[in-house]
């Protein structure tokens, strides 16, 4: 189980219960259609129009990944309790990264839903994020979950703020792993994931650049084996020749 008896684990369990309560009885629109050649059968589509009918993992996957629902929000509300449980347990797979789940949330425009529903989704995302940051073995890498939460919420800052507030060795280990994953992209002036809103990509990248350059050196010590990584992070704060002519430039080709 991903959840546990820590305060963060109990909060996540409550958030999952909150989703189940908020979306109990939800259905896709009765006139919703889908391609029976590429998506699935009429019988499976009918299940989405029956409140609380069990949905198997394969049907959940095909449902959240489909980009062409007439009412993506209604479909997302229908599957959310089961989908969230699959996510927390680490059973959801993606083709290019967990940001794809965030894009599905964004397509559903959940922030515009009635307040109790939107708050249930918001609390789930924040509870899952808080739990992952201090989990030594989270279901998904923290850097991937950050992409999910940022795309789902159309904001990067709150997630970085929560991370920065933690004085925790596990959170710092996740920071080192994330920075290592991000550095190739950030040194090429690219966001490490595909943004839902194209104009967000540059803003998110600049915000992530600034946060990493400011925060990481205070948490990652060279003596802990982070010397080379810290040089890469320092280079993210430079531009032009000052970056790629630095003796510590890693030699990346773009």
Secondary structure, DSSP 8 states (H G I E B T S, - for coil): ----SSHHHHHHHHHHHHHHHHTTT----TT----TTTT--HHHHHHTTSTT----HHHHHHHHH-S--TTHHHHHHHHHHHHHHHHHTT----SS-THHHHHHHHHTTGGGS-HHHHHHHHHHHHHHHHHHHT-TT-SS-HHHHHHHHHHHHT-SHHHHHHHHT---HHHHHHHHHHHHHHHHHHHTT--SS--SSHHHHHHHHHHHHHHHHHHHHHH--GGGTTHHHHHHHHHHT--THHHHTSTT------
